[in-house]
Amino acid sequence: MEFFNKAKAVRLRSFHGKYLVADDDEETVHQSKNGSSRSAHWAVEYVAGNSHVVRLRGCHGKYLAATEEPYLFSISGKKVVQSIPQSKNDKSIEWEPRKDGTSVKLRAKGGMFLRANGSMPPWRNSVTHDIPHRAATQDWVLWGVDMVDLVVDHHAADSAHGHLSTHSSCVSSSSEDEHLDPGSGSATGMGMDMVVSRKPSHISKGGMEFFTKAKSVRLLGHHDKYLLADDDGESVCQDRCGSVRQAKWTVEVVEGAGVVRLKSCYGKYLTASNVPFLLGMTGKKVLQTLPTRRLDSSLEWEPLRDGVQVRLKTRYGNFLRANGGLPPWRNSITHDIPHRTSTQDWILWDVDVLEIREQPTTSLPEAKLDHDSKSLLPELDSPSSIELRSPKSSELEVTIRSVVRRKLKGG
């Protein structure tokens, strides 16, 4: 439940790097790579009397529901749809979040889990609830949770309209306010008008706002794997485990240049090299290096915003790319320009801020006294030496002085 405790609305990202979206027919759901559309946002509702479950309401005002209808005849998976609850205690729209590492599984009332299917049609991009029995599909029930903000429009409360202002890694979405068409609503009047608030960037090309306040980050690639520094201290790769120290990159902002350097846990910088990854291929190696003389531009990456994600551009005009496919490409990292449509998203990265940069505190100026001011200060007398006398010595001295005086008078 910790994924949803403070969330007003969320996006759910599947194992395949796609988002759960509510279809425009207001009945079905599927997966899509477009996570910026209103259809990918789900308002979170808590269930009175049961703190372990949540309801997820889509942009059309209908709830994510687990049905008893098979997705395909004689197949175990069952349909997941958008639905209006039949009663106040309708359990089909309740989902129990169960943490699994950095992801979450959503358990339906029958004990099955919300599942993002892959493979060939009709399974591809479909969403069911099921229990995965094969090892290859175990991760299909894992979801990443991106929090978004649901802001209620009190001026339109009568029509139950809302404004959705998205943010990922504490960042606004894009460069302009984009008003989307309202959902057609339901018979119960629960339709919502979702508006994605896109604030103008303070930097011409955007992207630096992902890093300006960050002390350290993780980078999540299109294949739902994190950018890792290899143990050899030289190469980099991708891996699904983002909790290891190799996934943490310290951010160094180059002042006034609009670029950043990323330092690994081994104290070396993410570097765009000139070495081809494979002979005859366009992609070039990305390495960890530590220059002996000076920090050159091969260590610098220019963040360019792309929706709620970022592209990292090198000085050569290439982009940091998370490769897929078969070995040796699988899990490799290069810098390249994708020319095929199927690889366009391989240069997109999600930025997870791990540590916030401490803002410098303003110290009060030290008071300085001029010569005239010093002369006005009272001087305190301090003896150069202190003579300590015992009481007996004092009495003896007084007695001797009295005897001397009497003799002088008598003489």
Rosetta blueprint (number, residue, H / E / L):
1 M L
2 E L
3 F L
4 F L
5 N L
6 K L
7 A L
8 K L
9 A E
10 V E
11 R E
12 L E
13 R E
14 S E
15 F L
16 H L
17 G L
18 K L
19 Y E
20 L E
21 V E
22 A E
23 D L
24 D L
25 D L
26 E L
27 E L
28 T E
29 V E
30 H E
31 Q E
32 S E
33 K L
34 N L
35 G L
36 S L
37 S L
38 R H
39 S H
40 A H
41 H L
42 W E
43 A E
44 V E
45 E E
46 Y E
47 V E
48 A L
49 G L
50 N E
51 S E
52 H E
53 V E
54 V E
55 R E
56 L E
57 R E
58 G L
59 C L
60 H L
61 G L
62 K L
63 Y E
64 L E
65 A E
66 A E
67 T E
68 E E
69 E E
70 P E
71 Y L
72 L L
73 F L
74 S L
75 I L
76 S L
77 G L
78 K E
79 K E
80 V E
81 V E
82 Q E
83 S E
84 I L
85 P L
86 Q L
87 S L
88 K L
89 N L
90 D L
91 K H
92 S H
93 I H
94 E L
95 W E
96 E E
97 P E
98 R E
99 K E
100 D E
101 G L
102 T L
103 S E
104 V E
105 K E
106 L E
107 R E
108 A L
109 K L
110 G L
111 G L
112 M L
113 F E
114 L E
115 R E
116 A E
117 N L
118 G L
119 S L
120 M L
121 P L
122 P L
123 W L
124 R L
125 N L
126 S L
127 V E
128 T E
129 H E
130 D E
131 I L
132 P L
133 H L
134 R L
135 A H
136 A H
137 T H
138 Q H
139 D H
140 W H
141 V H
142 L L
143 W E
144 G E
145 V E
146 D E
147 M E
148 V E
149 D E
150 L E
151 V E
152 V E
153 D L
154 H H
155 H H
156 A H
157 A H
158 D H
159 S H
160 A L
161 H L
162 G E
163 H E
164 L E
165 S E
166 T E
167 H E
168 S L
169 S L
170 C L
171 V L
172 S E
173 S L
174 S L
175 S L
176 E L
177 D L
178 E E
179 H E
180 L L
181 D L
182 P L
183 G L
184 S L
185 G L
186 S L
187 A L
188 T L
189 G L
190 M L
191 G L
192 M L
193 D L
194 M L
195 V E
196 V E
197 S L
198 R L
199 K L
200 P L
201 S L
202 H L
203 I L
204 S L
205 K L
206 G L
207 G L
208 M H
209 E H
210 F H
211 F L
212 T L
213 K L
214 A E
215 K E
216 S E
217 V E
218 R E
219 L E
220 L E
221 G L
222 H L
223 H L
224 D L
225 K L
226 Y E
227 L E
228 L E
229 A E
230 D L
231 D L
232 D L
233 G L
234 E L
235 S E
236 V E
237 C E
238 Q E
239 D E
240 R L
241 C L
242 G L
243 S L
244 V L
245 R H
246 Q H
247 A H
248 K L
249 W E
250 T E
251 V E
252 E E
253 V E
254 V E
255 E L
256 G L
257 A L
258 G L
259 V E
260 V E
261 R E
262 L E
263 K E
264 S L
265 C L
266 Y L
267 G L
268 K L
269 Y E
270 L E
271 T E
272 A E
273 S E
274 N E
275 V E
276 P E
277 F L
278 L L
279 L L
280 G L
281 M L
282 T L
283 G L
284 K E
285 K E
286 V E
287 L E
288 Q E
289 T E
290 L L
291 P L
292 T L
293 R L
294 R L
295 L L
296 D L
297 S H
298 S H
299 L H
300 E L
301 W E
302 E E
303 P E
304 L E
305 R E
306 D E
307 G L
308 V L
309 Q E
310 V E
311 R E
312 L E
313 K E
314 T L
315 R L
316 Y L
317 G L
318 N L
319 F E
320 L E
321 R E
322 A E
323 N L
324 G L
325 G L
326 L L
327 P L
328 P L
329 W L
330 R L
331 N L
332 S L
333 I E
334 T E
335 H E
336 D E
337 I L
338 P L
339 H L
340 R L
341 T H
342 S H
343 T H
344 Q H
345 D H
346 W H
347 I H
348 L L
349 W E
350 D E
351 V E
352 D E
353 V E
354 L E
355 E E
356 I E
357 R L
358 E L
359 Q L
360 P L
361 T L
362 T L
363 S L
364 L L
365 P L
366 E L
367 A L
368 K L
369 L L
370 D L
371 H H
372 D H
373 S H
374 K H
375 S H
376 L H
377 L L
378 P L
379 E L
380 L L
381 D L
382 S L
383 P L
384 S L
385 S L
386 I L
387 E L
388 L L
389 R L
390 S L
391 P H
392 K H
393 S H
394 S H
395 E H
396 L H
397 E H
398 V H
399 T H
400 I H
401 R H
402 S H
403 V H
404 V H
405 R H
406 R H
407 K H
408 L H
409 K H
410 G H
411 G L
